[in-house]
Amino acid sequence: MSRTRTLNIAAAITILVLAGVAYEAVSTQPVRGAMRTCSELFTIANRPGLSDQDRLDAARALCSARYLQSRPLTLAAEGGIVGIPRNINMHFTAWHEGPNVWICTRDRRGPVYQFVHENGRWLFDGLVALIKPGGEIVRTTELPELPSQ
């Protein structure tokens, strides 16, 4: 094999690898952006050095307009912020659901939270579904209403 042919093959392989890396970076950007917001929310919700009002203000900046209109942000008695998860399991899962990103913060079962792209960044939009032990996803709109007490 000639030196020119070897260089051409090496160049073609390099271009293919770079194209694959570029595709991966672009296609996973929404999930990575939503995970960044999710991580920031966990940090804010659990951060002891901030005053209560500073924590709520910082969390408001990471929530969608729809979420903020649907409920006021309040601190939870046991810590954190009501309606926002406090931590993430190492076996979490995140995926595209239409234009949004859904994140299940537990071990691939339990609550699923939605993140929407709004004003140029990914914002928390609240609980949208539950993953049952068999892997079945049940949207919160399909769940029966709980009786009021």
Backbone hydrogen bonds, N-H to C=O, Kabsch-Sander energy under -0.5 kcal/mol:
donor,donor_aa,acceptor,acceptor_aa,energy
6,T,2,S,-2.0
7,L,3,R,-2.3
8,N,4,T,-2.3
9,I,5,R,-2.4
10,A,6,T,-2.4
11,A,7,L,-2.4
12,A,8,N,-2.4
13,I,9,I,-2.4
14,T,10,A,-2.3
15,I,11,A,-2.4
16,L,12,A,-2.2
17,V,13,I,-2.5
18,L,14,T,-2.6
19,A,15,I,-2.4
20,G,16,L,-2.2
21,V,17,V,-2.4
22,A,18,L,-2.4
23,Y,19,A,-2.5
24,E,20,G,-2.3
25,A,21,V,-2.4
26,V,22,A,-2.3
27,S,23,Y,-2.9
28,T,24,E,-1.7
29,Q,26,V,-0.7
32,R,28,T,-2.5
33,G,29,Q,-2.7
34,A,30,P,-2.4
35,M,31,V,-2.4
36,R,32,R,-1.9
37,T,33,G,-1.9
38,C,34,A,-2.6
39,S,35,M,-2.6
40,E,36,R,-2.2
41,L,37,T,-2.5
42,F,38,C,-2.2
43,T,39,S,-2.3
44,I,40,E,-2.5
45,A,41,L,-3.0
46,N,42,F,-1.8
47,R,43,T,-0.7
47,R,44,I,-0.8
50,L,47,R,-0.7
55,R,51,S,-2.3
56,L,52,D,-2.2
57,D,53,Q,-2.5
58,A,54,D,-2.5
59,A,55,R,-2.3
60,R,56,L,-2.4
61,A,57,D,-1.4
62,L,59,A,-1.5
63,C,60,R,-1.5
64,S,124,F,-3.0
68,L,64,S,-2.2
69,Q,65,A,-2.0
70,S,66,R,-1.5
71,R,67,Y,-1.2
76,A,80,G,-1.9
79,G,76,A,-1.4
80,G,45,A,-0.7
82,V,74,T,-2.4
84,I,81,I,-2.0
89,N,105,T,-3.6
92,F,89,N,-1.6
93,T,104,C,-1.9
95,W,102,W,-2.3
97,E,100,N,-2.8
100,N,97,E,-1.6
101,V,115,F,-2.4
102,W,95,W,-3.0
103,I,113,Y,-2.7
104,C,93,T,-2.9
105,T,103,I,-0.7
105,T,111,P,-0.6
108,R,106,R,-2.6
110,G,131,I,-2.6
112,V,129,A,-2.8
113,Y,103,I,-2.9
114,Q,126,G,-2.9
115,F,101,V,-2.6
116,V,123,L,-2.5
118,E,116,V,-0.8
118,E,121,R,-2.8
121,R,118,E,-1.4
123,L,116,V,-3.0
124,F,62,L,-3.0
125,D,114,Q,-3.2
126,G,114,Q,-0.5
128,V,112,V,-2.8
129,A,112,V,-1.4
130,L,138,V,-2.3
131,I,110,G,-2.9
132,K,130,L,-0.7
132,K,136,E,-3.2
135,G,132,K,-2.8
138,V,130,L,-3.0
138,V,136,E,-0.6
139,R,137,I,-0.6
140,T,128,V,-2.5
142,E,139,R,-1.7
143,L,140,T,-0.9
